[in-house]
């Protein structure tokens, strides 16, 4: 059973409406708190917000049972987490020790010998995780409409939009086949150690630490050989990779023969172990084909992280950094810097998503001008947008390449391009 929000008033509890915010502060938490207070104090805003939250979170649930976390508290925590890019550990810390956030949540006290309410980490994790992508997109549209109420001079005024994409970087190390294989083997050995520690009756894994040490040493030797030069570099590398993959194959064979003896009580650990065994098999195959057989691996077969498997190798033509590891995100903002649309790009080029973005945005808003960079250029994209948008700025890639070629040739010939 969940409620929108009910603050149990007492002598020592600070009402949300009396939250003091330092208006001179330009820090992000202050801006988020101001926006949340505006929503809290405006009945039309919070009614629309709670209607969306109830439709998604309370769907198919009875209004009985133990009271859960209030919808307002879930929303506030989610805004701080996403707006400040917080981990759940940092959010948990702020929910206990940050006075401004605790007042917004309705649990801060004046400190007169009262017991302090503390949110449990798992409680925060479970409740904030209830906000789905579809729910967040609806809330984003609602927040944009709130912003337009404040910033727009005329209700029906058209918008000026700008669309760009950037890489949301994954928290991964630079991927090579040998260090990804070490990651997989390390996880496998750690999980086997965890299972055998819980169940001492499992035999045959006395040399587990020795296995792990050999894998680590082999991975380091391959890295050292790769970083050095020398006449016999390729032979030394192939020899070490052969030993490395041979040890990994022996370890996999031992796992296959003894994994049936692991108790079913460790089902969660077993699912995780089977996942990393699959990564190990794949990476052994890639390393053998690339180094020992000299084959070129197709980009679709490559793996860039075993922990954040969605990670892509992205080269946007920049000098620094020339390669980024993560996921592409396209965002569209208006002249008030409000985020009108956002979407994750699933191995798509910028020019491939223009029509989808336009179809969603033009249903909701009137647009008078829209600007893109050259990566979004395509003749069909520009022509279709011109049917609905008065001014479309989309530089042609062909013209840009011709200009770049002329400048490059004139520089090589020693011709000045300055009039």
N, C-alpha and C positions, 0 to 999 in steps of 0.2 A: 504494500500500500504506500503510495507516494502522494505528497501534497505539493502544490505550487510553491508556497512558502508560508510558514507560520513561525514567527519569532516569539518564543516564550519570554514575555517581558518580566523582568525582575529588577530589583533595586540596583544590582551591580552590572546589568547587561546594557551595553551601549547600543541604542537603536541605529539601524542602518542609515536612516535619514539624517542623523547627526554626525555622520562621518566628516572629519575635517581633512580637506585635501589642500596641499600647498600649491597654489596656483602659479607660483613662480618657478616651480620645478618643470623641467623639460624632459624628464626621464620617462621612458615608455610605460612603466607601471602606473604613473600618475595619469597619463592620457587614457589608459584602459579604465582606470577607476572613474574618471570623469564621465566617460561614455556609459559605463554601467550604471552610474548614479542617475544619469539622464533617463535611461531606460526604466530604472526602478521608480523614479518619481513621475513618469508620464504614463497614465493609465492606458492610453491607446497603444503605446509601444509595448508595455509588458503584457497586455492582453493578447496581442498578435504573436508575441514571442512564446508565451505559455501554450497557446493553441498549437503551435508547431511542435513544441517539446512533448506535449501530451499525445499528439497524434502518432508520434514515432515511438516514444519510450513506454507509454502506457497501453499501446495497442495490444488487444487480446488478453489483458491482465485484469483480474478482479480487484475491486476496491476494498479488499479485506486483507488480513494478515498483518505481519509486523511492519511498522513504519520504516520506509527506506529513506535514503538521502533526498532532501527536497530538490525539486527541479531547478530552483534558483541557484542553489549551491553547486549543482552539477554544471550549470551554465557558466557561473563565475569561475570555477576552477578550470573549465575548458578554455575560457577566454584568456586567462593568465598563462596557461600552458602553451597554447598555440601562438598567442601574441608575443610572448617572450621567448619562445622556442625552448621551453623548460623540459628537462627529464622528469619522470615521475618522482624520483628521489628529491630533486630540488623543489618540486611542487609540494611534496609532503612536508619538507622543511618549512616552506613559506606558510603553509596552512597552520603550522603550530606556532611559529615565531614572528611572522609578519603581521603587525598590528592593523595596517590598512586592509589587507586581504581578509583577516579574521573579522573585522568590522563589517566588510561587505558580505561575508558569509553569515553574519548574524550571531557569532559566538564569542565576540570579544567582550571582556569584562573590565570593570574599572580597577580591579585588583584589590578590593577590600576583603581579604581573607576568603576568597571564593575559589572553589576548585576549577581549574582550567580544563575546558573541553578540548580533547585532542582527537583529530581524525586519524584512523588507522591507515597505514599504507595500502593494504589490500582493498580497503573500502574505497579509497580514492581511485585506485587502478580499475576496479570493477565498474564503478559508476561513470567515470569520465569516458571509459571505453564504450559506453552505450551510445555515444554520439556517432552515428554513421556518416558516410560521405554525403548521402542524399540529404540528410537532416542539416548538415553544415552548409550545404549549398543553398538550401531554403533560407536558413538563418542569414547567410551572407547577403542574399537578395533583399531580405527584410532590413538589415542594417544599412545597406546602400540606400534604400528608400527613406530611412530615418535621416541619413546624411543629406539627401537631396532636399528634404523638408527644411533643413537648416541652411544649406548653402545656396540652393536655387532661388533666383529672384522671381522667376516665373515658373509656375507649376508645370506647364507644358513645353518648357524650353528644351531645345535639342542639345544633345551632348557632343562633346569633342573627345574622341577616344584615342588611345595609344595602345598597341599590342606589341609585346616583346616576349622573348623566352630566355630562360637562364637555367643553369644546372644546379639542382639541389644535390650537393655532394654527399656521398655516403661516407660513413666513418670506417674506411678500410685502408689497409696498407697497399702499396703498389703491387699489383698481382703478377706473379710469375708462376709457372706450373709447379716448380719445385717447392716454393714456399706455401702455395695453396695445398699441395700434397702433405706438407708437414702439418698444416692446420688440421687437415682431415684426420691424419694419423694421431695427432695429439688429442683430438676430441675422442677418437675411438679408444685410445689407451686410458684416458681419464674416465670414460664411462664404464669400461671393463673394470677398472680399479674400484669405482664406486659400487658396482654391482657385487663384486667379490668381497668387498669390505662388509656390505650388508649381509651377505650370505657366505660365511666362512666355509661351508660345506663344498663349495665349488672349488675343484682342484685343477691344477695344470697351468696356473698363471703366476708361478713363483718368479719368473724372469721378466715380468711386465715392465719394471723400471729399466731394465737393461735394453729391452726393445725400444722404449721411448728415447733413451740416451743415444742409441745407434741411429735412429731416424733423425734426431736433431743434429748430430755430428755430420751425417751425410748431407743434410740440407745446407749446413754451413760450408762444407767443403765445395759443394756445387756453386754456391754463391761466390766463394773466393776464386775459384777457377774462372767463373764467368767474368769477374771484374778484372782479372789479370790478362796480360798478353802472352806471347811466347809461341815458339814453333809448334809445340805439341798440344796446344790449347784444346783443339777439337778432340784429339784422341783421349786426352785426360778427362775432358768433360763427358765424353761418351762412356768411358770406363766407370766413372763415378756414378753417372745416371743409371748405368746397367746394374751396379751394386745396390743403389738406392731403390730402384723399382723391384729388384729381386727380393730384397728384404721386405718390402711392402707387400709383395705377392705372397710370400711365405706367411706373413702375419694374417693376411686375408684368408688364406687356406686354413690356418689354425682356428680363426674365428668361425669359419663355416662348419668345421667339424665339432666344435664345442658349444656353439651358440644355443643348440637345442637343450643343453643341460641347465641353462639359466632359468630361474623360477619365473612363473607367469606373474608373480606379484610385482615384478619390476617392469610392468608393461610400458609405462611412460618412458623409462630409460631405454627399453628395448626399441621403441619406435624411433627415439633419437639416435640410438646406435645404428639402426638399419639405414637411417638417412645419411649418416656420415660414412658408412660402409659404401653406399652408392656413390658418394662424391669421391672416395678413395679409388674405387674401380675406374671411374671416368678419368681421373687425373693421372693415374698410372698409364692408362692407354694414351692420353694426350702427350705425356712426357716421352714415352717410347716412340710414338710416331714422329714427334717433332725433332727429337735429338738423335735417336738411334737409327731411324729410318729416313730422316731428312725430308719428311713430307711437310707441305704447307697446310696448316689447319684452317678450315673455313671459319669465318668470324662467328657464324651462328653456333658453332660447336664450342667456342671458347667460354670459359668461366672466369669471372672476375672477383668473386667472393663466395665463400661457402656459408657465410653468416647473413649477409644481405644480398640474397641471390638475384634481386631485381636490378642490381648495379649494371650499368652500361658503360662502355668505353665511348666517350663523346669527344669528337674533334670538331670544334666550331670555327677553325681557321684562325684562332688567336695565336699571338706570339707567346704570351705569358698569361696563364699556362696554355701550352699547346694541346694538352690532353686533360680531360676532366673525367672523374669517375663518379657516377651518380645517376640521376634521373632528370630528364628535361621537364620543365614546367613552363607553360605559356600563361601569361597574365595580361589582362586588359584593364586599364585604368581610365578614369575620366579626368576632366580638368580640375576636379576637386581632390584628386589623388585617392578616390574611393575605388576599391577593387570590384569592378563590375563582373568579371568572369575569370575563372582560373581552371586549368585542366592539366592533368598529367599526360605527357606524350609517350605513347607506347611504341618506341622505335619508329617514330614518324619524323619527317622533315617539317620545317616551319611552313613551307608552301602547301603541305597536305592537309593542314587543319583549319585553313582560313574559312572555308565554306561552312564547316561545322560550327565554328565560333560565331560566324555571322548569323547562321540560322537561329541560334539560341538568343543572341543579344538583340537582334532586330525584332524579335517577338515581344520583348519587354520594353525597349527604349526607342525613342526617336534619336537618330544620329545625324549630325550635320557635317562632321568631318571625322576622318579615321586615318591614322598614320601607322605605317609599318616600316621595318627596315628591309634591306634588299633580299634577305633570306626568305621572305614571304612572297616574293614576286613570282607571278605566273600570269600569262595573258588572260586566262579564263577567270582567275581570281579577281583581277582588277575590273574586268568588264562586268562581272556579276555584281560586284559591290557598287559600281557606278549606277546601277539601276535603282538602288535604295538610298545611297549616300551621296550627298551633294559634292563633297570634296574628299577624294581618296588619294592619299599620299603613299605610293608604293614604288620606290626606285627600281628601275629595270636592271637586272643582273647583267644583261648583254651590254648595255651602255656603260655600266661600271667596269666591266672587264675590258672593253675597248679603250676606255680612258686610262685604265691602269697599264694596258699594253703600250699605249702611246707614250705615257710618262716614263715607262721602263726603257723603251727604245731610245727616247731622246736623251735619257740620262747616260746610256751606254755610248751614244754618239757624241756626248759632250755638249749637247744643245741646251741652252737655257730655256726654261718654260716660263720664266718671269717676264712679262711685257716691259 
